[in-house]
Amino acid sequence: MKNSLAEFAGILVENLSFRWGEIKIMPTGINHSSVFLIALGREAHEIADYFCQQHSDFALAEQVYLNTLAVYAVNCCLRSLGIATDLEASDSWNPIMRSRLTVADLVVRGKGKVECCPVMPGEDFIEISEEVLSDRIGYVFVEIDAEMSEGKVLGFLEKVVETKLSLLTLLSLDDLPAYLEKISPPQLRSQI
């Protein structure tokens, strides 16, 4: 079954017309907040395909694929806001960690890790893995469209204490830069 996802991803990669890094900012009309629309082009799908090929279990490979697209979208979003990230230092980009944990983290330089949570169209609730309920400075939610050609960065939460969340509780993306700015570096947080 792994080949099915790989073939599916291959079809997507061949048919994408978006350019890397294409970003649109759209008002949602809800709480006067904005969403970022991130084009998930060839590069995003090639990375996701490579990562999911490392798993023989189809369900896990599919989750890794979606997680990778979510991390990619959040990385583009944060970088466009002038927030420094480090993909290579993230567990989601580490093959050993990716094989042991269901993670979609992104390191925000000098701050800590945000979890990038993929959301499918029409979902009102999302399940968060228990293994990522701690050691995160925030959770950013990305709706991946049905064609997997676009990621819509919906909003964020500073903290998560339950594994099932309503998307109605998300904070506005407009507040994310200020929230990240007020976070002290990891070594200082552990001493306080």
Backbone bond lengths (Angstrom), bond angles and torsions (degrees), N, CA, C in turn:
res aa  C-N    CA-C-N  psi(-1)  N-CA   C-N-CA  omega(-1)  CA-C   N-CA-C  phi
1 M - - - 1.451 - - 1.518 111.57 -
2 K 1.317 116.95 -22.00 1.458 119.56 178.71 1.527 109.96 -57.44
3 N 1.339 116.09 -35.91 1.456 119.43 179.87 1.515 112.07 -63.46
4 S 1.330 117.60 -31.01 1.457 120.26 178.94 1.517 111.03 -61.62
5 L 1.325 117.04 -46.21 1.458 120.30 178.82 1.524 110.18 -66.71
6 A 1.330 116.80 -40.70 1.459 120.10 179.59 1.524 110.13 -63.64
7 E 1.337 117.03 -42.71 1.455 120.05 178.22 1.523 110.20 -64.21
8 F 1.331 115.91 -42.84 1.460 120.75 177.97 1.519 110.27 -59.04
9 A 1.325 116.33 -46.88 1.467 121.12 179.87 1.521 110.07 -63.20
10 G 1.321 117.17 -40.02 1.454 121.09 178.91 1.516 112.04 -61.52
11 I 1.322 116.50 -40.99 1.461 120.97 177.54 1.520 109.50 -63.08
12 L 1.339 116.22 -44.14 1.460 119.77 178.95 1.524 111.06 -60.50
13 V 1.321 116.93 -46.12 1.464 121.08 -177.65 1.525 110.09 -61.10
14 E 1.318 117.91 -40.56 1.458 121.08 -178.85 1.520 112.32 -67.53
15 N 1.343 118.07 -32.60 1.454 121.34 -172.59 1.522 114.61 -96.47
16 L 1.318 118.93 0.87 1.459 120.42 -176.88 1.520 111.43 -78.49
17 S 1.322 114.73 135.52 1.461 118.72 178.81 1.526 112.01 -113.45
18 F 1.320 117.57 -0.56 1.458 120.77 179.56 1.520 110.26 -72.52
19 R 1.317 114.60 153.28 1.448 120.01 173.76 1.515 109.06 -97.51
20 W 1.329 117.38 151.18 1.449 122.03 179.07 1.512 109.78 -58.87
21 G 1.321 115.01 137.82 1.449 120.83 173.03 1.515 114.91 79.40
22 E 1.329 118.49 5.06 1.456 119.76 177.94 1.521 108.69 -69.40
23 I 1.331 115.63 121.80 1.452 121.13 -175.00 1.527 108.97 -130.46
24 K 1.322 115.69 135.10 1.462 121.09 174.40 1.521 107.32 -122.33
25 I 1.321 116.96 140.79 1.459 120.92 175.80 1.524 106.69 -110.63
26 M 1.333 116.02 124.32 1.456 121.14 -175.77 1.524 110.29 -124.96
27 P 1.342 117.57 137.20 1.467 118.74 172.42 1.531 109.05 -73.36
28 T 1.323 116.92 143.00 1.462 119.88 -179.45 1.512 112.78 -93.92
29 G 1.312 117.15 -23.02 1.449 119.33 -174.95 1.519 112.10 84.88
30 I 1.331 116.99 -11.23 1.464 121.90 178.63 1.516 107.46 -98.98
31 N 1.299 117.09 119.30 1.470 122.37 -179.63 1.526 112.18 53.89
32 H 1.330 117.11 26.71 1.467 122.12 179.02 1.528 111.92 53.54
33 S 1.314 117.49 35.91 1.455 121.08 -178.26 1.528 110.67 -101.64
34 S 1.314 115.53 165.37 1.460 122.16 179.33 1.519 109.82 -111.21
35 V 1.307 115.83 156.80 1.459 121.89 168.98 1.520 106.92 -123.45
36 F 1.305 115.95 150.22 1.456 121.52 175.36 1.516 107.37 -101.47
37 L 1.315 116.72 129.86 1.456 122.01 173.59 1.519 106.75 -102.03
38 I 1.324 115.99 118.99 1.460 122.14 -176.76 1.526 108.45 -112.25
39 A 1.315 116.32 124.41 1.464 120.82 175.63 1.523 108.99 -68.76
40 L 1.323 116.36 126.84 1.469 121.51 176.93 1.528 107.14 -100.81
41 G 1.304 115.24 84.78 1.455 121.91 -175.04 1.518 113.90 -86.00
42 R 1.300 113.99 -163.22 1.469 122.46 -175.42 1.529 112.12 -53.58
43 E 1.335 117.93 -47.29 1.465 120.45 -177.40 1.528 111.65 -59.64
44 A 1.323 117.30 -45.60 1.474 121.07 -179.80 1.514 110.65 -59.84
45 H 1.317 117.12 -43.45 1.467 120.74 -178.12 1.523 112.53 -73.48
46 E 1.309 117.64 -33.04 1.465 119.30 176.79 1.530 110.82 -66.18
47 I 1.333 116.40 -41.02 1.472 120.22 177.63 1.524 109.62 -65.07
48 A 1.336 117.29 -47.91 1.466 121.59 -179.28 1.523 110.79 -60.86
49 D 1.328 117.32 -40.92 1.459 121.50 178.75 1.526 110.95 -64.08
50 Y 1.326 116.71 -43.75 1.466 120.96 178.78 1.532 110.55 -60.93
51 F 1.326 116.96 -45.60 1.467 120.82 -178.94 1.533 111.40 -65.73
52 C 1.320 117.77 -41.68 1.469 119.08 -176.77 1.528 111.92 -73.18
53 Q 1.330 117.91 -23.85 1.468 121.29 178.13 1.525 112.03 -63.76
54 Q 1.319 117.13 -17.22 1.456 121.66 -178.07 1.530 112.33 -81.89
55 H 1.336 117.09 3.00 1.469 121.42 -178.05 1.517 110.08 -124.08
56 S 1.332 116.37 132.99 1.460 120.51 178.93 1.525 111.89 -87.29
57 D 1.321 117.93 -22.17 1.461 122.15 178.35 1.531 109.00 -80.45
58 F 1.343 116.97 121.15 1.460 121.31 -175.22 1.525 112.33 -60.47
59 A 1.332 117.99 -44.90 1.474 121.25 -178.10 1.530 110.71 -61.83
60 L 1.330 116.78 -42.08 1.457 120.72 178.61 1.531 110.46 -67.80
61 A 1.330 116.62 -41.85 1.465 120.54 178.75 1.525 110.54 -61.60
62 E 1.315 116.54 -41.05 1.467 120.56 178.57 1.533 110.93 -64.19
63 Q 1.342 116.81 -41.60 1.463 120.19 178.72 1.520 110.83 -65.33
64 V 1.333 117.62 -41.07 1.465 121.57 177.46 1.531 110.08 -61.75
65 Y 1.324 116.46 -40.34 1.462 121.12 178.60 1.525 110.49 -60.24
66 L 1.335 116.72 -50.44 1.463 121.58 -179.73 1.525 111.56 -64.69
67 N 1.339 116.40 -42.37 1.467 120.39 177.93 1.532 110.88 -58.47
68 T 1.321 115.98 -43.26 1.459 121.03 -178.51 1.528 110.65 -63.36
69 L 1.331 116.70 -42.58 1.464 119.68 177.52 1.528 111.06 -63.85
70 A 1.337 117.16 -38.70 1.469 120.81 178.81 1.525 110.49 -65.50
71 V 1.320 117.51 -44.87 1.474 120.97 178.72 1.528 109.83 -62.13
72 Y 1.303 116.85 -43.61 1.457 121.82 178.75 1.537 110.51 -57.61
73 A 1.341 116.32 -46.93 1.468 121.28 -178.86 1.530 111.38 -64.15
74 V 1.326 117.02 -44.49 1.472 120.20 179.94 1.527 110.21 -65.77
75 N 1.317 117.12 -39.24 1.458 120.49 177.61 1.531 110.41 -59.22
76 C 1.331 117.27 -46.86 1.469 121.21 178.01 1.522 111.00 -61.50
77 C 1.322 116.69 -42.56 1.463 121.99 -179.50 1.526 110.90 -62.36
78 L 1.325 116.72 -51.72 1.469 120.20 -178.06 1.521 111.66 -63.06
79 R 1.312 116.37 -42.92 1.469 119.60 179.67 1.524 111.03 -62.92
80 S 1.337 117.26 -36.87 1.465 119.83 178.68 1.522 111.29 -67.98
81 L 1.334 116.76 -23.37 1.464 121.86 176.60 1.531 111.84 -87.69
82 G 1.336 116.75 1.38 1.460 121.13 179.38 1.516 113.55 82.05
83 I 1.333 117.05 18.34 1.470 122.36 -179.78 1.519 107.94 -97.98
84 A 1.329 116.96 121.47 1.469 122.28 -176.89 1.520 111.02 -73.82
85 T 1.323 115.52 133.93 1.461 121.87 178.51 1.526 109.35 -126.19
86 D 1.324 115.93 168.58 1.463 121.24 177.82 1.523 108.95 -141.15
87 L 1.330 116.15 88.01 1.468 121.15 -179.11 1.526 112.27 -56.45
88 E 1.322 116.66 -45.77 1.461 120.85 -174.51 1.522 112.95 -63.71
89 A 1.317 118.01 -24.68 1.467 121.56 178.56 1.528 112.11 -86.32
90 S 1.315 116.73 -4.72 1.463 121.63 -178.10 1.525 110.58 -81.96
91 D 1.333 116.35 142.66 1.468 121.06 177.61 1.528 111.16 -60.59
92 S 1.315 117.10 -33.86 1.470 120.89 -178.53 1.523 112.33 -66.40
93 W 1.313 117.92 -17.20 1.466 122.41 178.19 1.531 110.64 -101.61
94 N 1.326 117.43 -1.04 1.463 123.12 -178.93 1.528 108.78 -98.88
95 P 1.343 118.67 117.83 1.468 120.37 -175.38 1.527 113.76 -60.79
96 I 1.306 118.60 -34.30 1.468 120.78 -179.68 1.526 109.87 -69.55
97 M 1.323 116.88 -47.41 1.460 120.31 179.53 1.529 111.29 -66.09
98 R 1.331 116.41 -39.22 1.460 121.36 179.89 1.523 111.40 -63.61
99 S 1.349 117.40 -29.58 1.457 120.34 -179.79 1.527 111.99 -77.85
100 R 1.331 117.62 -19.34 1.465 121.30 -176.05 1.522 114.37 -105.54
101 L 1.323 116.42 -26.67 1.462 120.90 -174.59 1.516 110.44 -127.96
102 T 1.322 115.97 150.40 1.453 120.74 172.59 1.521 106.87 -93.15
103 V 1.325 115.67 86.74 1.460 120.88 -175.45 1.525 110.81 -121.41
104 A 1.310 114.18 153.76 1.456 121.82 174.68 1.523 107.01 -143.59
105 D 1.333 114.55 53.10 1.462 119.32 -175.57 1.520 111.57 -89.53
106 L 1.330 114.27 157.95 1.456 122.45 175.37 1.518 106.96 -138.84
107 V 1.317 115.97 126.09 1.461 120.67 179.47 1.527 109.42 -78.43
108 V 1.333 114.94 126.06 1.460 121.83 172.02 1.519 104.77 -98.31
109 R 1.323 116.05 115.39 1.466 121.08 -173.13 1.527 111.98 -54.08
110 G 1.345 113.62 129.63 1.452 120.95 176.71 1.516 114.79 75.00
111 K 1.338 117.19 4.19 1.467 120.21 -176.63 1.522 112.65 -123.98
112 G 1.322 117.16 -50.47 1.463 121.68 -176.41 1.522 109.86 143.85
113 K 1.334 116.21 -157.03 1.460 121.65 -175.59 1.521 111.67 -109.76
114 V 1.346 115.16 137.27 1.457 120.74 167.57 1.522 106.94 -105.82
115 E 1.317 116.56 145.31 1.461 122.04 175.50 1.517 107.18 -94.54
116 C 1.328 116.05 131.05 1.464 122.17 -177.83 1.526 107.54 -103.78
117 C 1.309 116.49 109.42 1.461 122.41 -170.25 1.523 111.47 -102.39
118 P 1.350 117.14 113.64 1.465 118.90 177.96 1.527 111.08 -73.70
119 V 1.315 115.20 140.51 1.459 123.07 179.31 1.524 106.79 -127.23
120 M 1.315 116.91 136.21 1.458 120.32 178.04 1.528 109.38 -91.17
121 P 1.342 117.64 152.62 1.463 120.62 -179.36 1.529 111.64 -55.28
122 G 1.312 115.70 137.46 1.462 121.04 177.56 1.513 115.36 86.65
123 E 1.322 117.20 -7.97 1.464 119.22 179.11 1.524 109.81 -75.66
124 D 1.322 115.62 136.38 1.459 121.85 175.94 1.526 111.05 -103.68
125 F 1.332 115.49 -21.43 1.455 122.19 -179.60 1.518 108.17 -127.69
126 I 1.322 114.94 155.29 1.464 120.12 177.08 1.515 108.63 -136.91
127 E 1.316 115.66 143.45 1.460 122.69 176.31 1.523 108.62 -95.26
128 I 1.318 115.85 130.91 1.459 122.23 177.03 1.525 107.64 -107.61
129 S 1.312 116.29 134.84 1.463 120.97 178.21 1.529 110.26 -65.19
130 E 1.320 116.28 137.53 1.469 120.67 179.40 1.525 112.29 -59.77
131 E 1.327 116.71 -29.70 1.464 119.80 -176.83 1.535 112.85 -68.95
132 V 1.337 118.06 -10.97 1.467 119.91 178.61 1.533 112.65 -114.94
133 L 1.327 116.55 18.10 1.468 120.07 179.59 1.523 112.66 -77.11
134 S 1.310 117.35 -12.55 1.464 120.41 176.81 1.524 108.19 -128.85
135 D 1.296 116.99 175.53 1.462 122.55 177.37 1.527 113.08 62.27
136 R 1.329 117.72 27.39 1.457 122.17 176.49 1.523 108.71 -128.30
137 I 1.321 115.97 141.73 1.462 120.17 177.15 1.528 110.84 -90.19
138 G 1.323 116.18 -8.75 1.452 120.44 178.79 1.516 111.29 177.49
139 Y 1.319 114.62 171.36 1.458 123.19 -178.51 1.525 107.18 -132.61
140 V 1.324 116.45 124.11 1.459 121.55 -178.98 1.525 107.72 -114.08
141 F 1.331 116.64 133.86 1.460 122.07 -172.46 1.522 110.84 -109.53
142 V 1.342 115.37 130.27 1.460 122.76 -174.68 1.525 109.43 -126.09
143 E 1.321 116.41 119.02 1.463 120.22 174.44 1.523 108.25 -85.29
144 I 1.331 115.69 120.89 1.466 121.93 178.01 1.525 106.74 -94.65
145 D 1.324 117.92 121.99 1.464 119.22 -177.06 1.527 110.80 -68.24
146 A 1.342 115.96 164.94 1.468 121.65 -173.96 1.526 112.33 -59.07
147 E 1.326 117.65 -31.95 1.465 121.13 179.17 1.525 112.44 -83.38
148 M 1.337 116.15 -6.67 1.465 123.33 -176.97 1.528 111.77 57.23
149 S 1.317 115.83 33.58 1.459 120.48 178.76 1.519 112.06 -103.95
150 E 1.328 116.33 -9.16 1.452 120.17 -176.37 1.522 110.29 -148.01
151 G 1.321 115.37 139.70 1.459 121.56 173.62 1.517 108.78 -113.85
152 K 1.311 115.92 127.57 1.460 121.33 179.60 1.526 107.38 -104.82
153 V 1.338 116.97 108.23 1.464 121.31 179.72 1.529 106.47 -77.67
154 L 1.352 115.03 108.61 1.467 122.05 -168.99 1.519 114.76 -84.04
155 G 1.311 116.41 -41.17 1.450 120.79 -174.65 1.515 109.75 169.55
156 F 1.328 116.18 -168.92 1.463 119.74 -175.82 1.520 110.64 -147.49
157 L 1.316 114.06 167.17 1.458 122.92 170.87 1.515 107.38 -130.35
158 E 1.318 115.94 142.47 1.457 120.20 178.83 1.523 111.07 -74.78
159 K 1.317 115.77 -36.09 1.457 121.10 -174.38 1.523 109.17 -146.45
160 V 1.326 115.84 147.69 1.450 121.64 177.31 1.524 107.77 -129.68
161 V 1.340 116.81 129.49 1.459 120.22 179.07 1.522 112.17 -117.74
162 E 1.327 117.50 -12.19 1.461 121.93 178.30 1.517 109.13 -120.94
163 T 1.326 116.18 155.43 1.459 119.70 -178.08 1.525 112.88 -82.70
164 K 1.335 118.84 -20.73 1.465 121.11 178.41 1.528 108.77 -112.51
165 L 1.338 115.46 124.92 1.460 121.09 -174.74 1.517 111.41 -127.05
166 S 1.323 115.51 145.41 1.453 121.33 171.91 1.522 108.47 -87.03
167 L 1.320 116.34 135.99 1.460 119.89 178.32 1.528 111.41 -69.42
168 L 1.322 117.06 -13.70 1.466 120.71 177.63 1.525 111.97 -70.22
169 T 1.329 117.19 -15.12 1.464 120.68 -178.70 1.536 113.31 -88.86
170 L 1.329 117.22 -0.88 1.465 120.23 -176.31 1.518 111.74 -65.93
171 L 1.317 114.68 143.42 1.459 121.82 174.32 1.527 108.53 -85.96
172 S 1.306 116.38 156.28 1.454 122.14 -177.66 1.530 111.45 -67.32
173 L 1.322 115.18 139.86 1.467 120.68 174.20 1.520 111.46 -60.85
174 D 1.320 116.09 -26.22 1.461 120.12 178.95 1.528 111.48 -59.04
175 D 1.342 116.82 -25.94 1.469 121.60 -178.14 1.528 113.79 -92.92
176 L 1.325 117.16 -6.90 1.466 120.39 -175.94 1.531 113.67 -63.30
177 P 1.330 120.56 -46.75 1.474 118.56 -179.74 1.528 113.23 -58.49
178 A 1.324 117.75 -42.82 1.472 121.28 179.83 1.523 110.27 -65.64
179 Y 1.331 116.52 -38.92 1.466 119.79 177.98 1.531 110.68 -62.86
180 L 1.317 117.23 -47.14 1.466 120.39 -179.31 1.530 111.56 -65.96
181 E 1.317 116.63 -34.01 1.464 120.80 179.60 1.524 111.82 -62.80
182 K 1.322 117.60 -36.10 1.465 120.19 -176.30 1.533 113.72 -81.51
183 I 1.327 117.41 -6.39 1.465 120.55 179.46 1.519 109.53 -77.87
184 S 1.323 115.74 130.20 1.461 119.95 177.72 1.522 109.63 -79.56
185 P 1.334 117.19 155.76 1.467 120.37 179.18 1.530 111.36 -56.46
186 P 1.352 117.35 151.69 1.470 121.59 -175.72 1.523 115.33 -53.09
187 Q 1.324 119.19 -42.39 1.459 120.04 -176.68 1.544 111.07 -66.96
188 L 1.326 117.38 -31.19 1.464 120.23 177.80 1.521 110.88 -74.24
189 R 1.340 117.66 -37.59 1.467 121.15 179.44 1.506 110.98 -60.94
190 S 1.334 117.74 -40.67 1.472 120.32 -176.73 1.520 112.93 -70.88
191 Q 1.342 117.10 -19.63 1.462 119.92 -179.64 1.526 112.41 -91.64
192 I 1.317 117.31 -13.49 1.461 120.54 -176.62 1.511 110.98 -81.04
